[in-house]
């Protein structure tokens, strides 16, 4: 299975921007002046997030290599000439990471390169030529089965779009990934974006949706005829505008200047000590509005503006999406209407007041269980009758394009994590996120889907227990069906009627999961764990007492699964802290009071027992006398 992808020999600025949008793991720039892909002496490599920049050099003087590396903020230097082990040793002393390239022919022996292994991070094996690479020719790949060193390596040399299956089936220890160059070019240095997209789709489509919004056979748009024009118009506009670089730039600027991104990746020293692993929190609770929801609402609100929409409608359960929607509508001068179930409105009253203060009109939903599912139903009904509005779904659910759109806008979470982990050069062992419809989980899983070594854990709410009728554990209790226009896994009876979900956490109180997660479950790419109310509350209190952070009850479910996993000592664990716990303080306080009350009752019972035993003892002693 392909692990990492490197696209090398980039030269032209607009083309480089297009390559960055494809999100490979590495991009390479050639600083060798005899190469037709030489970037020039005045070149400055662009800033990237989560993509490692590689400078390719051939027998360059050490001081000049260091100067160019610093100027371009390179993550790696690739040495493509006859550089000696001593040269590599000297370069590595400056903290520079090294990829050492070797040309392979029939006479090549891997014993010759063993003396480099202590100084380099990766090897790269290419066809041996006098041009130092870029020949477009392959060496015999059977040769690399002789490789027995423990340094990860890239395979290069004449790789084209027809080689995918052969490369993907290579079972060789320490095979890290591939380097694409000359066979994906229009001319030297100008990459063929169409060919690269087609090649990348062989990797990506395994877990992400196709152009029809299908994740495997989950997803799609199963909608009534009256909704068809609304959805079709949205899909066409989204497919067009998401390719616009200026639109993406607007999103990035607001995420940085308004939301406060990137959100920190915080190491939990005390929690790590308790569970015997290196545990980090992705602090989405520190975003403006207090959760991950703002990432998606910014993207959709800007899309609505581009479509000429002035009225935004939405639904909310825990209130976080409602607050984020009202916030961005206030900023952009859009009218905002929020549908919220009566039950959710009562238990999330603080967020109700926040939405009102931000100018939103809140419509109370009294149908069904009066929670999130019913709010979605009412919002869709309203949209059918008012097609001039823009419907802003808050989770990775609903008909296409909503699941892929919400997942994409939330993917900034995993994009940042990849950047934040660059220094350690290590992938997480576990990524954990709570799961209702699944937007925060989709966001943190997104850029790690193709890394099979990363264990993805989705945590559902089992409420009062999986075997009760008070649960929201869709994976455990659900079956295949259509919910809100999407083929997915949902809780339903034998007649296909939706079962009412229950969770103490309003944001997880949903009877289905997004199609992306249904596909991850079906393909066994992710593991799903269910957590009952009590364990979630206790996990939230534990984090507060150990790290001084009060999480939302949704996030507390993710924290609670730490007790369910046996970690190795150096496992790197990242938990998405999707929201802060201000909104759930009443629930936490009630639990703490009940705990104290129970403790006092037990204490009094024990005291009474001791007194009774003492009286009985005295009575027996008196009788003996």
C-alpha positions in Angstrom: 0.0 0.0 0.0 1.3 3.4 -1.0 2.2 5.5 2.0 3.8 8.8 0.9 3.7 10.6 -2.4 6.4 13.0 -3.6 6.0 15.2 -6.7 9.3 16.5 -7.9 10.8 18.9 -10.4 8.3 21.7 -9.9 9.2 25.0 -11.6 6.3 27.3 -12.5 4.4 29.2 -9.9 0.8 28.6 -11.0 1.6 25.0 -11.6 3.1 24.7 -8.2 -0.1 26.2 -6.6 -2.2 23.5 -8.5 0.1 20.8 -7.2 -0.2 22.0 -3.6 -4.0 21.8 -4.0 -3.6 18.1 -4.7 -2.0 17.8 -1.3 1.0 15.4 -1.8 3.2 14.5 1.1 6.3 16.1 -0.5 7.0 18.6 -3.3 10.5 18.9 -4.8 12.4 21.8 -6.4 15.6 21.3 -8.3 18.5 23.7 -7.5 20.9 22.0 -10.0 21.6 24.5 -12.8 22.3 21.9 -15.4 18.8 20.4 -15.0 16.0 21.5 -17.4 13.9 21.7 -14.2 16.2 24.2 -12.5 14.1 26.7 -10.7 16.6 29.6 -11.1 18.7 31.5 -8.7 16.0 33.9 -7.6 13.4 31.2 -6.8 11.6 31.3 -3.5 9.6 28.2 -2.4 6.0 28.9 -1.3 4.8 28.3 2.2 2.9 25.1 2.7 0.8 23.5 5.4 1.3 19.8 5.9 3.4 19.3 2.8 7.2 18.8 3.1 9.4 20.9 0.8 12.4 19.2 -0.7 15.4 20.9 -2.4 17.2 18.7 -4.9 21.0 19.3 -5.1 23.9 17.7 -7.1 27.3 17.9 -5.5 26.6 21.4 -4.2 29.0 23.3 -2.0 28.0 22.9 1.7 27.8 26.6 2.5 25.6 27.3 -0.6 23.3 24.3 0.1 22.8 25.6 3.7 22.1 29.1 2.4 19.5 28.0 -0.1 17.9 25.6 2.4 17.5 28.4 4.9 16.2 30.9 2.3 13.5 28.6 1.1 12.7 27.1 4.5 13.2 23.6 3.2 12.2 20.6 5.2 14.5 18.2 3.4 17.5 18.3 1.0 17.7 15.6 -1.6 21.3 14.8 -2.5 21.3 13.5 -6.1 25.1 13.4 -6.9 28.1 11.6 -5.6 28.0 13.2 -2.1 30.1 11.2 0.4 29.0 9.9 3.9 31.2 12.7 5.4 29.3 15.3 3.4 26.0 13.9 4.7 27.4 13.9 8.2 28.4 17.5 8.0 25.0 18.6 6.6 23.1 16.6 9.2 24.9 18.4 12.0 22.9 21.5 11.1 19.7 19.7 11.8 18.8 19.4 8.1 16.9 16.2 7.1 18.5 14.3 4.2 17.1 12.2 1.3 20.1 10.5 -0.4 19.5 9.4 -3.9 21.2 6.5 -5.7 21.1 5.5 -9.3 20.4 1.7 -9.7 21.7 -0.5 -12.4 22.2 -4.3 -12.7 25.7 -4.0 -11.0 24.5 -1.9 -8.0 25.0 -3.4 -4.5 23.0 -2.1 -1.5 26.0 -2.9 0.7 27.7 0.2 -0.9 25.1 2.6 0.8 25.2 1.1 4.3 27.7 3.7 5.4 25.2 6.5 4.8 22.4 5.1 7.0 23.4 7.0 10.2 23.2 10.4 8.5 20.1 10.3 6.3 16.4 10.1 6.9 15.4 8.4 3.6 17.0 6.9 0.6 15.7 7.4 -3.0 16.3 4.8 -5.7 16.3 6.0 -9.3 17.4 4.9 -12.7 21.2 5.4 -13.1 22.0 8.0 -15.7 24.6 10.7 -16.4 21.8 13.3 -16.0 21.4 12.7 -12.3 17.7 11.8 -12.6 14.7 13.0 -14.7 15.5 10.4 -17.4 12.0 9.0 -17.5 13.5 5.4 -17.4 12.9 2.6 -14.9 15.4 0.3 -13.4 14.5 -3.3 -12.7 12.3 -3.1 -9.6 13.1 -6.7 -8.7 16.5 -5.3 -7.6 15.0 -3.6 -4.5 14.0 -7.0 -3.0 17.7 -7.3 -2.1 17.4 -4.1 0.0 17.9 -5.1 3.7 18.7 -1.8 5.5 16.3 -0.2 8.0 16.2 3.2 6.3 12.8 4.0 4.6 13.1 4.6 0.9 11.3 6.2 -2.1 11.0 4.5 -5.4 11.7 6.8 -8.4 12.5 6.6 -12.1 10.0 6.6 -15.0 6.9 5.9 -12.9 3.8 6.5 -14.9 0.0 6.3 -14.5 0.0 2.6 -15.6 2.3 1.5 -12.8 -0.2 2.1 -9.9 -1.3 -1.5 -9.3 2.2 -2.9 -9.5 3.6 -0.4 -7.1 0.7 -0.7 -4.7 1.3 -4.4 -4.5 5.0 -4.2 -3.6 5.5 -6.0 -0.3 8.9 -4.7 0.7 9.9 -3.6 4.2 10.7 0.1 4.6 9.1 1.0 1.2 8.0 4.5 2.0 6.4 5.8 -1.2 7.0 7.0 -4.7 8.6 10.0 -6.5 6.7 11.3 -9.6 8.4 13.5 -12.1 9.0 13.3 -15.8 6.2 10.9 -16.9 3.6 13.4 -15.5 4.8 16.4 -17.4 3.7 18.6 -20.3 7.3 19.9 -20.6 10.2 19.8 -18.1 9.0 21.4 -14.8 5.4 21.8 -15.9 3.2 19.0 -14.4 0.1 17.5 -16.1 -2.5 18.2 -13.4 -5.1 16.0 -15.2 -2.8 12.9 -15.1 -1.7 13.5 -11.5 -5.4 13.9 -10.4 -6.3 10.7 -12.2 -3.3 8.9 -10.5 -4.2 10.3 -7.1 -7.8 9.3 -7.4 -6.7 5.7 -7.4 -5.5 6.3 -3.8 -8.0 8.8 -2.5 -11.3 7.4 -3.8 -10.9 4.5 -1.4 -12.2 6.5 1.5 -13.4 9.9 0.0 -16.4 10.4 -2.2 -16.5 10.3 -6.0 -18.0 13.1 -8.0 -21.5 11.7 -7.4 -21.1 12.0 -3.6 -20.8 8.3 -3.1 -18.5 6.8 -0.4 -18.4 3.3 -1.8 -22.2 2.7 -2.0 -23.0 5.0 0.9 -24.1 8.7 0.4 -25.7 10.0 -2.8 -28.7 12.3 -3.0 -32.0 10.4 -2.3 -34.3 13.4 -2.2 -37.9 14.3 -3.1 -38.5 16.0 -6.4 -39.4 19.3 -4.7 -35.9 19.5 -3.4 -34.1 18.5 -6.6 -33.5 22.0 -8.0 -32.2 23.3 -4.6 -29.7 20.5 -4.3 -28.7 20.4 -8.0 -28.0 24.2 -8.0 -25.9 23.9 -4.8 -23.9 21.0 -6.2 -23.1 22.8 -9.4 -22.1 26.0 -7.6 -20.0 24.1 -5.0 -18.2 22.0 -7.7 -17.3 25.2 -9.5 -16.3 27.5 -6.7 -14.3 25.1 -4.7 -11.7 25.1 -7.4 -11.4 28.9 -7.2 -8.1 29.9 -5.5 -9.4 33.3 -4.4 -12.4 31.7 -2.7 -10.0 29.3 -0.8 -7.8 32.3 0.1 -10.9 34.1 1.6 -11.6 31.0 3.8 -8.0 30.8 5.0 -7.8 34.5 5.9 -11.0 34.3 8.0 -9.9 31.1 9.6 -6.7 32.7 10.6 -7.7 36.3 11.5 -11.3 35.7 12.8 -11.3 32.1 14.2 -7.8 32.2 15.5 -6.4 29.2 13.6 -4.3 27.2 13.7 -5.7 25.7 16.9 -3.0 24.3 19.3 -2.0 20.7 19.6 -1.6 20.4 23.3 0.4 17.7 25.1 -1.4 16.4 28.2 1.4 15.6 30.6 -0.8 14.3 33.4 -3.3 12.4 31.2 -0.3 10.8 29.4 1.2 9.6 32.7 -2.2 8.1 33.7 -2.8 6.2 30.5 0.8 5.3 29.5 0.8 7.0 26.1 1.7 10.4 24.6 -1.8 12.1 24.6 -2.4 15.3 22.7 -5.6 17.4 22.4 -6.4 19.2 19.2 -7.9 22.3 20.8 -10.9 23.1 18.6 -12.5 24.4 21.8 -10.2 27.5 21.6 -11.7 28.5 18.2 -13.9 31.6 18.2 -17.4 30.4 19.2 -15.9 27.6 21.2 -16.0 24.6 18.8 -15.0 23.2 15.4 -18.4 24.2 13.9 -17.1 27.7 12.8 -14.7 26.0 10.3 -17.7 24.7 8.3 -20.0 27.7 8.7 -17.3 30.1 7.3 -16.9 28.0 4.2 -20.7 27.6 3.6 -21.5 31.3 4.4 -18.9 32.4 1.8 -20.3 30.0 -0.7 -23.8 31.3 0.0 -22.6 34.9 -0.6 -21.0 33.8 -3.9 -24.4 32.2 -4.9 -26.2 35.5 -4.1 -28.1 34.1 -1.1 -29.0 36.5 1.6 -31.1 34.3 4.0 -29.5 31.4 5.8 -31.4 28.6 7.5 -29.9 25.9 9.7 -30.5 23.4 12.4 -28.7 22.9 15.7 -28.6 20.3 18.6 -26.0 21.3 21.1 -26.3 24.9 19.9 -22.6 25.1 18.8 -23.5 25.0 15.1 -26.3 27.4 15.7 -23.9 29.8 17.4 -21.3 29.5 14.7 -24.0 30.0 12.0 -25.4 33.1 13.7 -21.8 34.4 14.3 -20.8 34.3 10.6 -24.1 35.6 9.4 -23.7 38.6 11.7 -20.2 39.2 10.3 -21.3 38.9 6.7 -24.6 40.7 7.0 -26.8 37.6 6.3 -30.3 37.0 7.8 -30.2 33.9 10.0 -32.9 31.4 11.1 -32.1 28.5 13.3 -34.3 25.4 13.9 -33.8 23.9 17.4 -35.7 21.1 19.2 -37.6 22.0 22.3 -35.6 19.5 24.4 -32.3 20.8 23.1 -33.4 24.4 23.6 -34.1 23.7 27.3 -30.8 21.9 28.0 -28.7 24.3 26.0 -30.3 27.6 27.1 -27.0 29.4 27.2 -26.4 28.9 23.5 -29.9 30.0 22.8 -29.2 33.3 24.4 -25.9 33.6 22.5 -27.7 33.0 19.1 -30.3 35.6 20.0 -27.7 38.1 20.9 -26.0 37.5 17.6 -29.3 38.3 15.8 -30.6 34.9 14.9 -34.3 34.0 14.8 -34.8 30.7 16.6 -37.7 28.5 15.6 -38.6 25.9 18.3 -39.3 22.4 16.9 -42.0 20.4 18.8 -42.3 17.4 16.6 -40.9 13.9 17.3 -38.3 13.7 20.0 -37.8 17.5 19.8 -34.1 17.0 19.2 -31.6 17.3 16.3 -33.2 14.8 13.9 -36.5 16.7 14.1 -34.7 20.1 13.6 -33.2 18.8 10.4 -36.6 17.6 9.2 -38.1 21.0 9.8 -35.3 22.9 8.2 -35.5 20.9 5.1 -39.3 21.4 4.9 -38.8 25.1 5.2 -36.1 25.1 2.5 -38.5 23.3 0.1 -41.0 26.1 0.5 -38.3 28.9 0.5 -35.8 27.9 -2.2 -34.3 31.4 -2.2 -32.7 30.6 1.2 -29.4 28.8 1.7 -29.6 25.7 4.0 -26.4 25.4 6.0 -26.1 21.8 7.3 -23.8 21.5 10.4 -22.7 17.9 10.1 -21.3 15.6 7.5 -24.8 14.3 6.7 -27.6 14.9 4.2 -27.7 14.6 0.4 -24.6 15.3 -1.7 -22.8 17.7 -1.8 -23.3 18.3 2.0 -21.2 15.4 3.4 -18.2 16.0 1.1 -18.6 19.8 1.5 -18.7 19.7 5.3 -15.9 17.2 5.4 -13.7 19.4 3.2 -14.3 22.5 5.2 -13.5 20.6 8.4 -10.4 19.0 6.9 -8.4 22.1 8.1 -8.2 20.2 11.4 -6.1 17.3 10.1 -4.3 19.6 7.7 -2.9 21.5 10.7 -2.1 18.4 12.6 0.1 17.2 9.8 2.0 20.5 9.9 2.2 20.4 13.7 3.7 16.9 13.7 6.3 17.8 11.0 9.1 18.2 13.6 8.6 14.8 15.1 8.3 13.3 11.6 6.0 10.7 13.1 2.4 9.8 12.3 -0.1 9.3 15.2 -0.8 5.8 16.3 -4.4 6.8 17.2 -6.8 9.6 16.3 -9.9 9.7 18.4 -13.1 11.8 17.8 -16.7 11.8 19.1 -19.3 10.9 16.5 -22.9 12.0 16.0 -23.4 12.9 12.3 -19.6 13.1 12.2 -18.2 16.5 11.1 -15.4 16.8 13.7 -14.4 13.2 13.1 -14.5 13.7 9.3 -12.2 16.8 9.8 -9.6 15.1 11.9 -9.6 11.8 9.9 -9.5 13.5 6.5 -5.8 13.8 5.8 -4.9 10.5 7.6 -7.4 8.2 5.7 -4.7 6.8 3.5 -2.2 6.1 6.3 -3.3 2.6 7.3 -0.9 2.6 10.3 -3.0 5.4 11.9 -5.9 3.9 14.0 -9.0 5.9 13.5 -11.4 5.7 16.4 -15.0 7.1 16.3 -16.8 7.3 19.6 -20.6 7.2 19.7 -22.9 7.9 22.6 -24.6 4.8 24.0 -26.7 6.9 26.4 -28.1 4.7 29.1 -26.7 1.6 27.4 -26.6 -0.1 24.0 -29.2 -2.7 25.0 -31.7 0.0 26.1 -34.0 2.1 24.0 -32.2 5.2 25.3 -29.1 5.2 23.1 -27.6 6.9 20.1 -25.1 4.1 19.2 -25.9 3.9 15.5 -23.1 1.6 14.5 -24.1 -0.9 17.2 -27.8 -0.6 16.7 -28.2 0.6 13.1 -28.8 -0.9 9.7 -28.7 0.3 6.1 -31.2 2.9 5.1 -31.8 6.5 3.9 -31.8 9.3 6.3 -32.1 13.0 5.3 -31.3 12.2 1.7 -28.3 10.0 2.2 -27.8 6.2 2.1 -26.1 5.4 5.4 -26.4 3.4 8.6 -29.2 4.5 10.9 -31.3 3.4 13.8 -34.7 2.1 12.5 -37.3 -0.5 13.3 -38.3 -3.4 11.0 -40.7 -1.1 9.1 -38.0 1.4 8.4 -39.3 4.0 10.8 -36.6 6.1 12.5 -36.0 5.2 16.2 -35.6 8.1 18.6 -32.0 8.5 19.7 -30.9 9.5 23.2 -27.7 10.9 24.6 -27.0 13.2 27.5 -24.9 15.1 24.8 -27.2 17.1 22.5 -24.6 17.1 19.7 -24.5 13.3 19.6 -28.2 12.8 19.8 -28.7 11.8 16.2 -30.1 8.5 14.8 -27.5 8.1 12.0 -24.0 8.7 10.9 -22.6 10.5 7.9 -21.9 8.3 4.8 -18.1 8.8 5.0 -18.1 7.1 8.4 -20.5 4.4 7.3 -18.0 3.6 4.5 -15.1 3.6 7.0 -17.0 1.1 9.2 -17.9 -1.1 6.2 -14.3 -1.1 4.9 -12.9 -1.6 8.4 -10.8 1.5 8.1 -12.1 2.9 11.4 -13.1 1.4 14.7 -16.2 2.6 16.5 -16.7 2.5 20.3 -19.8 3.5 22.2 -19.6 5.3 25.6 -22.5 5.7 28.1 -23.5 9.0 29.7 -21.9 8.4 33.1 -18.5 7.4 31.7 -18.5 10.5 29.4 -19.3 12.9 32.4 -16.6 11.3 34.5 -14.0 11.6 31.6 -14.9 15.3 31.3 -14.4 15.8 35.0 -11.1 13.9 34.9 -9.7 16.1 32.2 -10.7 19.2 34.2 -9.0 17.9 37.3 -5.8 16.8 35.6 -5.3 19.3 32.8 -7.4 22.3 33.8 -9.6 22.0 30.6 -13.4 21.5 30.8 -14.6 19.8 27.6 -18.0 19.7 26.0 -19.9 16.5 26.7 -19.5 15.5 23.1 -15.7 15.7 23.4 -15.9 13.9 26.8 -17.2 10.8 25.0 -14.0 10.7 23.0 -11.9 11.1 26.2 -13.8 8.3 27.9 -12.5 5.7 25.4 -9.0 6.1 26.7 -10.0 3.5 29.3 -11.1 1.1 26.5 -7.7 1.0 24.7 -4.5 -0.7 25.8 -1.7 1.7 24.7 2.0 1.0 24.2 4.4 3.3 26.0 5.3 5.5 23.1 2.0 5.5 21.3 1.1 9.0 20.0 -2.6 9.6 20.6 -4.5 12.7 19.3 -8.0 13.4 20.6 -10.2 16.1 18.9 -11.4 18.4 21.7 -14.3 19.5 19.5 -15.9 22.0 21.9 -15.6 23.6 25.3 -17.8 22.7 28.3 -19.4 26.0 29.2 -22.7 24.9 27.7 -22.7 21.7 29.7 -21.9 23.1 33.2 -25.4 22.4 34.5 -25.0 18.7 33.7 -21.5 18.6 35.2 -22.7 20.4 38.4 -25.7 18.2 38.8 -23.5 15.1 38.5 -21.0 16.4 41.0 -23.8 17.3 43.5 -25.3 13.8 43.1 -21.9 12.3 43.6 -21.4 14.3 46.8 -25.0 13.4 47.9 -24.3 9.7 47.3 -21.0 9.9 49.2 -22.7 11.6 52.1 -25.4 8.9 52.1 -22.8 6.2 52.1 -20.9 8.0 54.9 -24.0 8.3 57.0 -24.9 4.6 56.3 -21.5 3.6 57.4 -21.7 5.8 60.5 -25.1 4.3 61.4 -23.7 0.8 60.9 -20.8 1.6 63.2 -23.1 3.1 65.9 -25.5 0.1 65.7 -22.5 -2.3 66.0 -21.2 -0.4 69.0 -24.7 -0.5 70.7 -24.9 -4.2 70.0 -21.5 -4.7 71.5 -22.3 -2.7 74.6 -25.6 -4.6 75.0 -23.8 -8.0 74.8 -21.2 -6.8 77.3 -24.0 -5.7 79.7 -25.7 -9.0 79.3 -22.5 -10.9 80.2 -22.1 -8.8 83.3 
